[in-house]
Amino acid sequence: MFVESPARSHSGVPWLLADVVLVIATIGLFIAAIGNESVPFVIAAAAVGLVALAITVSFYMLQPGQAGVLMLFGAYRGTDRTPGLRIANPLYSTTKVSLRVRNFTTTTSKVNDANGNPIEIAAVVVWRVTDTAQASFGVDEFVDYVETQSESAVRQLARTYPYDKWDDSDVTTLIGDTGEINDQLLAELQDRATEAGVEVLESRITDLAYAPEIADSMLRRQQASAIVAARVKIVEGAVMMVRDAIESLERGTDEHDSIPLDTDRKATFASNLMTVMASDQPTSPVVNVGTLNR
């Protein structure tokens, strides 16, 4: 495991001014060496010029939200996170790593959910680099690593949970428990991305649907389930209303307004009223011009 450590570096502005002075001095010494044909002046000009060149190659620039990973002959020597013109050992090589927040949208994948139904799913992942040493040396190409692991995590999540449930059981589903599903995806991604020195800030399911080959069948199944649930509610309400109506007729406001009903009349009244309230088609009343029993 590689752990990020601060690099030994300095602000490059003072050294830039010194470098300019040394370049001017080098030019002056060369002019003096040519005019006087003096070997010491040539040696002095070459020495000053080498120092100026060493300072020049030691400069590197960092933008805000960017870090520089410094290495010496393949050995890690620290990370510089200070933006601006910087200077370090001229033998150091600098690799710049972005610390900015990035987002990645996975491709829409066709997988089978926990019930074996083919679904299409995609997610967006928001992440950033927090440990430049792990990002640079822990994995090969940390950007590709995060994208590949995101694709794998989304597929694994889709196989773990069903798309939807068809009863009142307490089952976590992809379509019904989006908050819990997104939290689970975030935890899974963070567990995989730690090795790359990456922090996953957010993950959300952005595309979720049945595969086209079963979409029509599942839609009809959902419609049938909704109709059955609605009819159950209607029948329950109708039963309560019929019971209250019969009790109100028999009780009345006083003893003169009460209408006593025998068992046959209660059955006939309940049947007619249930037909009117529970039917999904308009009812046609039938006028009884004879007795109640014929």
C-alpha positions, 0 to 999 in steps of 0.5 A: 500500500502506497501512502501519500506524503508531502514533497519537498518543494518551494515556490518558484517565483523567487527562483525565477527571478534568480534564474533571469539574473543568472541568464543575464549574467551568463550572456554578459560573461560570454560577451566579456569572454569574446571581447577579452579572449579570456578562458576564465571568463568562458569557464565562468560563463559556462558554470553560471549557464549550467546553474541557470539551466538546472534551475530552469528544468526544476520548474513545474506548474500546478493549477488549482485542483491539481497535484504533482507526484514527484519521483526520483529514478523510479522512487516516490518522493512525495506529492505537491498540492500547492498551486502555482509555479513550483520548484524542486530537485532538478532530477525529479520527474513530475506526474500531474494528477487531477484532484477535481471532482469527476463523474462517469456514467456507466453504459446501459447494461442488460442483466438478470435481476434476482428473479431472473428477469432481464432488465436494463440498468445504468448509473452515474458515479461522482468521484475524486482522487484523495490519495495521489500515491495510491492512484499512481502506484496502487493500480494501473490507470486509475481512471479506467479502474474506476470505470471498470469497477463501476460497471461491475458494481452496477451489474452485481447490484442488479443481480442481487435485488429484484426489479419489483415485488408483486405482493406485500412482502418486505423485500428491497427492490430496485424500483421501489427502494431507490434510496437504499439501493443507491446507498448500497451501490455507493458502499460497494463502489467505495470498497472497490475504489479504496485501493486506487486512492479514490473517494466515491462522493455519490452514485445514483441509478439513472436508467432502470427498465425491463428489457424490451423483450419482456417489457410488454408482458411485465406492463400487463402484469403490473396493470393486472396487479393494480386492477386486482388491488383496486377491486379489493379496495372497492369490495371492502368499501362496498361491504362496509357501506352495505352493512352501515346502510342495513343498520341505519334502515333497521335503527332509523332516527326513532322507533317510527322511522325504523324499517325492519328487514327479514333475512331474505330482504337483507340478502336482496338489498345487500345484493342489489347495493353491492352490484351497484357499488362494486360493478365497473359498468353502469347499472340498469335499475329494474322496477319491481311492480309486483311483490318483493318475492316475485 
